[in-house]
Amino acid sequence: MSEGASPAQIINSCIISSPLWALFRVDKLAKNMRLLRDPHLSEADRARRLQHHEDVLAIGDDVATKTENGEVSVPATTVLQQSPC
């Protein structure tokens, strides 16, 4: 563990250092099955939501486009609009 590590890095290093780590298998979900099987979505809505899903995954996987300062550049289509209540 390195000094100045983020809470996520500390937890990650603790898990990997555990003697139980060798017993785990890491799986990655590849398809949003709920979205793909929704019969009420138009093709345009489905495509928009799939793009949103891919954008969010890219941020989570730390492969999203970043600015010079290391900030994530979020496409406008990824930002959810607040609906009036």
C-alpha positions in Angstrom: 0.0 0.0 0.0 1.4 3.4 -0.9 1.1 6.6 1.1 -1.5 9.0 -0.3 -3.5 6.2 -1.9 -7.2 6.8 -2.4 -9.8 4.8 -0.4 -10.5 2.7 -3.5 -6.8 1.9 -4.0 -6.5 0.9 -0.3 -9.5 -1.4 -0.5 -8.2 -2.9 -3.8 -4.8 -3.6 -2.4 -6.3 -5.2 0.8 -8.5 -7.5 -1.3 -5.6 -8.5 -3.6 -3.3 -9.1 -0.6 -5.8 -11.5 1.0 -5.0 -15.2 0.9 -8.5 -15.7 -0.3 -7.9 -13.7 -3.5 -6.6 -16.8 -5.4 -10.0 -18.4 -4.9 -11.9 -15.6 -6.7 -12.7 -15.3 -10.3 -13.3 -11.8 -11.8 -16.1 -11.7 -14.4 -17.1 -8.8 -16.5 -20.6 -8.3 -17.8 -20.5 -7.6 -21.5 -24.1 -6.9 -22.5 -27.0 -4.9 -21.0 -29.6 -7.6 -21.4 -32.4 -5.7 -19.8 -31.9 -2.9 -22.3 -31.6 -5.2 -25.3 -34.8 -7.0 -24.5 -37.0 -4.1 -23.7 -39.9 -4.3 -26.3 -41.1 -0.8 -25.5 -38.0 1.0 -26.8 -37.7 2.4 -30.3 -34.5 1.7 -32.2 -33.4 5.3 -31.7 -34.0 5.2 -27.9 -32.2 1.8 -27.7 -29.2 3.1 -29.6 -29.1 6.3 -27.4 -29.3 4.2 -24.2 -26.6 1.7 -25.4 -24.3 4.7 -26.1 -25.0 6.0 -22.6 -24.3 2.6 -21.2 -20.9 2.4 -23.1 -20.0 5.9 -22.0 -20.6 5.1 -18.3 -18.7 1.8 -18.6 -15.7 3.7 -20.1 -15.7 6.1 -17.2 -15.8 3.1 -14.7 -13.1 1.2 -16.6 -10.9 4.4 -16.6 -10.7 4.4 -20.4 -12.8 7.5 -21.0 -11.4 10.5 -22.8 -9.7 12.9 -20.3 -8.7 16.5 -20.4 -5.2 17.8 -19.9 -5.9 18.0 -16.1 -6.9 14.3 -16.0 -10.6 15.1 -15.7 -13.1 12.9 -17.5 -14.6 14.5 -20.6 -18.3 13.4 -20.4 -20.2 13.6 -23.7 -23.3 15.7 -23.5 -25.4 12.7 -24.4 -24.2 10.9 -21.3 -25.5 13.6 -18.9 -29.0 12.7 -17.8 -31.5 15.5 -17.8 -33.4 16.1 -14.7 -37.2 15.6 -15.2 -39.6 18.0 -13.6 -41.4 16.6 -10.6 
